[in-house]
Amino acid sequence: KTAGIVSPFHTNESNFLLGLMMNGVLGSLPPITKKEITYQSGFRISADRSPNRRGMNNICGEIVADLPSEIKAQAIHGLYILDDGVDRESDDVWKEILAKMDFVVVQTYAMTALARSANIILPGLAPFEREGTITNDRDRVQWLRSSLPKKGESRADWEILMMVMKALDKEEQTFADVGQVIKVMGEKFPAYKGLSFFRLGPHGMSLNGKASG
């Protein structure tokens, strides 16, 4: 049995497709936190340095808090990981988790310590190459647009997940672009129903349906 590891550094669409593919146990890597900063102008930098934790939690439903116990209880021997792309040393919990796995797939754009522990590495896109949506900690959904072209053999993360699902005969439908993923995501999660890049525009939209100014 395989568990999926979603990421608050990935788009809603990538996390959504990994959740569809796994249809079971989902976990996440340890959060990266620092002191929250608020400037006199009101501009705020959240203590959670990941851009999409709220979206990840919205889209992925129940993310296991005690992953080691769940791995033991459900006899999980494989992991499919959406890597944060942050090169950090694994803590003792994650070292123990990885040591118990028979097979690890890491989807990443950077050769992190986690990627080096993988049996298979799937080359995804760097943050500035991605397109999709993210949801900040105030429930504002924003359009993440690519500002750099893709390099080498890298593919959009949602495309990679769709190809893996097809190889595993878990593909429910084919998506021509990320906009179609957003539409299906909205059908499964009412708060995201009706979202599109056109509606989000340059300023984004709150999950209450109001455009953000």
Contacts in CASP RR format, 6 or more apart in sequence:
PFRMAT RR
TARGET T0000
AUTHOR 0000-0000-0000
METHOD contacts of the structure
MODEL  1
KTAGIVSPFHTNESNFLLGLMMNGVLGSLPPITKKEITYQSGFRISADRS
PNRRGMNNICGEIVADLPSEIKAQAIHGLYILDDGVDRESDDVWKEILAK
MDFVVVQTYAMTALARSANIILPGLAPFEREGTITNDRDRVQWLRSSLPK
KGESRADWEILMMVMKALDKEEQTFADVGQVIKVMGEKFPAYKGLSFFRL
GPHGMSLNGKASG
1 25 0 8 1.000
1 74 0 8 1.000
1 75 0 8 1.000
1 76 0 8 1.000
1 77 0 8 1.000
1 78 0 8 1.000
2 22 0 8 1.000
2 76 0 8 1.000
2 77 0 8 1.000
2 78 0 8 1.000
2 79 0 8 1.000
2 80 0 8 1.000
2 103 0 8 1.000
3 22 0 8 1.000
3 24 0 8 1.000
3 25 0 8 1.000
3 26 0 8 1.000
3 27 0 8 1.000
3 64 0 8 1.000
3 67 0 8 1.000
3 70 0 8 1.000
3 71 0 8 1.000
3 74 0 8 1.000
3 76 0 8 1.000
3 78 0 8 1.000
3 79 0 8 1.000
3 80 0 8 1.000
4 18 0 8 1.000
4 19 0 8 1.000
4 22 0 8 1.000
4 25 0 8 1.000
4 26 0 8 1.000
4 27 0 8 1.000
4 79 0 8 1.000
4 80 0 8 1.000
4 81 0 8 1.000
5 26 0 8 1.000
5 27 0 8 1.000
5 28 0 8 1.000
5 29 0 8 1.000
5 79 0 8 1.000
5 80 0 8 1.000
5 81 0 8 1.000
5 82 0 8 1.000
6 15 0 8 1.000
6 18 0 8 1.000
6 19 0 8 1.000
6 26 0 8 1.000
6 27 0 8 1.000
6 28 0 8 1.000
6 56 0 8 1.000
6 60 0 8 1.000
6 63 0 8 1.000
6 82 0 8 1.000
7 14 0 8 1.000
7 15 0 8 1.000
7 28 0 8 1.000
7 29 0 8 1.000
7 50 0 8 1.000
7 56 0 8 1.000
7 81 0 8 1.000
7 82 0 8 1.000
7 83 0 8 1.000
7 84 0 8 1.000
8 28 0 8 1.000
8 31 0 8 1.000
8 48 0 8 1.000
8 50 0 8 1.000
8 51 0 8 1.000
8 52 0 8 1.000
8 53 0 8 1.000
8 55 0 8 1.000
8 56 0 8 1.000
8 84 0 8 1.000
9 50 0 8 1.000
9 51 0 8 1.000
9 52 0 8 1.000
9 84 0 8 1.000
9 85 0 8 1.000
9 86 0 8 1.000
9 127 0 8 1.000
10 52 0 8 1.000
10 56 0 8 1.000
10 82 0 8 1.000
10 157 0 8 1.000
11 52 0 8 1.000
11 130 0 8 1.000
11 131 0 8 1.000
11 132 0 8 1.000
11 133 0 8 1.000
11 134 0 8 1.000
11 144 0 8 1.000
11 157 0 8 1.000
11 158 0 8 1.000
11 178 0 8 1.000
12 52 0 8 1.000
12 55 0 8 1.000
12 56 0 8 1.000
12 58 0 8 1.000
12 59 0 8 1.000
12 132 0 8 1.000
12 133 0 8 1.000
12 134 0 8 1.000
12 135 0 8 1.000
12 141 0 8 1.000
12 182 0 8 1.000
12 185 0 8 1.000
12 192 0 8 1.000
13 132 0 8 1.000
13 133 0 8 1.000
13 158 0 8 1.000
13 178 0 8 1.000
13 179 0 8 1.000
13 181 0 8 1.000
13 182 0 8 1.000
13 185 0 8 1.000
14 82 0 8 1.000
14 157 0 8 1.000
14 158 0 8 1.000
14 161 0 8 1.000
15 52 0 8 1.000
15 55 0 8 1.000
15 56 0 8 1.000
15 59 0 8 1.000
15 60 0 8 1.000
15 82 0 8 1.000
16 59 0 8 1.000
16 60 0 8 1.000
16 181 0 8 1.000
16 185 0 8 1.000
16 188 0 8 1.000
17 158 0 8 1.000
17 161 0 8 1.000
17 162 0 8 1.000
17 165 0 8 1.000
17 181 0 8 1.000
18 26 0 8 1.000
18 80 0 8 1.000
18 82 0 8 1.000
18 161 0 8 1.000
19 26 0 8 1.000
19 60 0 8 1.000
20 165 0 8 1.000
20 170 0 8 1.000
20 172 0 8 1.000
21 80 0 8 1.000
21 161 0 8 1.000
21 164 0 8 1.000
21 165 0 8 1.000
21 168 0 8 1.000
21 170 0 8 1.000
22 80 0 8 1.000
23 170 0 8 1.000
25 64 0 8 1.000
25 70 0 8 1.000
25 71 0 8 1.000
25 74 0 8 1.000
25 76 0 8 1.000
26 60 0 8 1.000
26 61 0 8 1.000
26 62 0 8 1.000
26 63 0 8 1.000
26 64 0 8 1.000
27 63 0 8 1.000
27 64 0 8 1.000
27 67 0 8 1.000
28 56 0 8 1.000
28 63 0 8 1.000
29 81 0 8 1.000
29 83 0 8 1.000
29 84 0 8 1.000
29 94 0 8 1.000
29 114 0 8 1.000
30 91 0 8 1.000
30 93 0 8 1.000
30 94 0 8 1.000
31 48 0 8 1.000
31 50 0 8 1.000
31 53 0 8 1.000
32 48 0 8 1.000
32 49 0 8 1.000
32 50 0 8 1.000
32 84 0 8 1.000
32 86 0 8 1.000
32 88 0 8 1.000
33 47 0 8 1.000
33 48 0 8 1.000
33 49 0 8 1.000
34 47 0 8 1.000
34 49 0 8 1.000
35 47 0 8 1.000
36 44 0 8 1.000
36 45 0 8 1.000
36 46 0 8 1.000
36 47 0 8 1.000
37 44 0 8 1.000
37 45 0 8 1.000
38 44 0 8 1.000
38 45 0 8 1.000
46 136 0 8 1.000
46 137 0 8 1.000
48 137 0 8 1.000
50 84 0 8 1.000
51 134 0 8 1.000
51 136 0 8 1.000
52 134 0 8 1.000
52 135 0 8 1.000
52 136 0 8 1.000
53 137 0 8 1.000
54 135 0 8 1.000
54 136 0 8 1.000
54 137 0 8 1.000
54 138 0 8 1.000
54 139 0 8 1.000
55 134 0 8 1.000
55 135 0 8 1.000
56 63 0 8 1.000
57 63 0 8 1.000
58 135 0 8 1.000
58 189 0 8 1.000
58 191 0 8 1.000
58 192 0 8 1.000
58 207 0 8 1.000
59 185 0 8 1.000
59 189 0 8 1.000
59 192 0 8 1.000
64 70 0 8 1.000
67 93 0 8 1.000
67 97 0 8 1.000
68 93 0 8 1.000
68 96 0 8 1.000
68 97 0 8 1.000
70 76 0 8 1.000
71 97 0 8 1.000
71 100 0 8 1.000
77 100 0 8 1.000
77 101 0 8 1.000
77 102 0 8 1.000
77 103 0 8 1.000
78 101 0 8 1.000
78 102 0 8 1.000
78 103 0 8 1.000
78 104 0 8 1.000
79 97 0 8 1.000
79 98 0 8 1.000
79 101 0 8 1.000
79 103 0 8 1.000
79 104 0 8 1.000
79 105 0 8 1.000
80 105 0 8 1.000
80 107 0 8 1.000
80 164 0 8 1.000
81 104 0 8 1.000
81 105 0 8 1.000
81 106 0 8 1.000
81 107 0 8 1.000
81 114 0 8 1.000
81 118 0 8 1.000
82 107 0 8 1.000
82 108 0 8 1.000
82 157 0 8 1.000
83 106 0 8 1.000
83 107 0 8 1.000
83 108 0 8 1.000
83 109 0 8 1.000
83 110 0 8 1.000
83 112 0 8 1.000
83 114 0 8 1.000
83 115 0 8 1.000
84 112 0 8 1.000
85 108 0 8 1.000
85 109 0 8 1.000
85 110 0 8 1.000
85 112 0 8 1.000
85 114 0 8 1.000
86 112 0 8 1.000
87 110 0 8 1.000
87 111 0 8 1.000
87 112 0 8 1.000
87 113 0 8 1.000
88 112 0 8 1.000
88 113 0 8 1.000
89 113 0 8 1.000
90 98 0 8 1.000
90 113 0 8 1.000
90 114 0 8 1.000
90 117 0 8 1.000
98 104 0 8 1.000
98 117 0 8 1.000
103 119 0 8 1.000
104 117 0 8 1.000
104 118 0 8 1.000
104 119 0 8 1.000
104 120 0 8 1.000
105 118 0 8 1.000
105 119 0 8 1.000
105 120 0 8 1.000
105 121 0 8 1.000
105 122 0 8 1.000
106 114 0 8 1.000
106 115 0 8 1.000
106 117 0 8 1.000
106 118 0 8 1.000
106 120 0 8 1.000
106 121 0 8 1.000
106 122 0 8 1.000
107 121 0 8 1.000
107 122 0 8 1.000
107 124 0 8 1.000
107 157 0 8 1.000
107 160 0 8 1.000
107 161 0 8 1.000
108 114 0 8 1.000
108 115 0 8 1.000
108 121 0 8 1.000
108 122 0 8 1.000
108 123 0 8 1.000
108 124 0 8 1.000
109 123 0 8 1.000
109 124 0 8 1.000
109 125 0 8 1.000
109 126 0 8 1.000
109 127 0 8 1.000
109 129 0 8 1.000
109 154 0 8 1.000
110 126 0 8 1.000
111 121 0 8 1.000
115 121 0 8 1.000
122 160 0 8 1.000
122 164 0 8 1.000
123 152 0 8 1.000
123 153 0 8 1.000
123 154 0 8 1.000
123 155 0 8 1.000
124 154 0 8 1.000
124 155 0 8 1.000
124 156 0 8 1.000
124 157 0 8 1.000
124 160 0 8 1.000
125 146 0 8 1.000
125 150 0 8 1.000
125 154 0 8 1.000
125 155 0 8 1.000
125 156 0 8 1.000
125 157 0 8 1.000
126 148 0 8 1.000
128 146 0 8 1.000
128 147 0 8 1.000
128 148 0 8 1.000
129 146 0 8 1.000
129 147 0 8 1.000
129 148 0 8 1.000
129 149 0 8 1.000
129 150 0 8 1.000
129 151 0 8 1.000
129 154 0 8 1.000
130 144 0 8 1.000
130 146 0 8 1.000
130 156 0 8 1.000
130 157 0 8 1.000
131 144 0 8 1.000
131 145 0 8 1.000
131 146 0 8 1.000
131 156 0 8 1.000
131 178 0 8 1.000
132 143 0 8 1.000
132 144 0 8 1.000
132 145 0 8 1.000
132 178 0 8 1.000
132 179 0 8 1.000
132 182 0 8 1.000
132 197 0 8 1.000
133 141 0 8 1.000
133 142 0 8 1.000
133 143 0 8 1.000
133 144 0 8 1.000
133 182 0 8 1.000
133 195 0 8 1.000
133 200 0 8 1.000
134 141 0 8 1.000
134 142 0 8 1.000
134 144 0 8 1.000
135 141 0 8 1.000
135 142 0 8 1.000
135 207 0 8 1.000
136 142 0 8 1.000
138 206 0 8 1.000
139 206 0 8 1.000
139 207 0 8 1.000
139 208 0 8 1.000
140 204 0 8 1.000
140 205 0 8 1.000
140 206 0 8 1.000
140 207 0 8 1.000
140 212 0 8 1.000
141 192 0 8 1.000
141 195 0 8 1.000
141 200 0 8 1.000
141 204 0 8 1.000
141 205 0 8 1.000
141 206 0 8 1.000
141 207 0 8 1.000
142 200 0 8 1.000
142 204 0 8 1.000
143 197 0 8 1.000
143 200 0 8 1.000
143 201 0 8 1.000
143 202 0 8 1.000
143 204 0 8 1.000
150 156 0 8 1.000
155 163 0 8 1.000
156 178 0 8 1.000
158 175 0 8 1.000
158 178 0 8 1.000
158 181 0 8 1.000
162 171 0 8 1.000
162 174 0 8 1.000
162 175 0 8 1.000
165 171 0 8 1.000
165 172 0 8 1.000
166 174 0 8 1.000
173 184 0 8 1.000
175 181 0 8 1.000
175 184 0 8 1.000
179 196 0 8 1.000
179 197 0 8 1.000
182 192 0 8 1.000
182 195 0 8 1.000
182 196 0 8 1.000
182 197 0 8 1.000
183 194 0 8 1.000
183 196 0 8 1.000
185 192 0 8 1.000
185 195 0 8 1.000
186 192 0 8 1.000
186 193 0 8 1.000
186 194 0 8 1.000
186 195 0 8 1.000
187 193 0 8 1.000
191 207 0 8 1.000
192 207 0 8 1.000
195 205 0 8 1.000
199 205 0 8 1.000
199 211 0 8 1.000
203 211 0 8 1.000
203 212 0 8 1.000
203 213 0 8 1.000
204 211 0 8 1.000
204 212 0 8 1.000
204 213 0 8 1.000
205 211 0 8 1.000
205 212 0 8 1.000
206 212 0 8 1.000
END
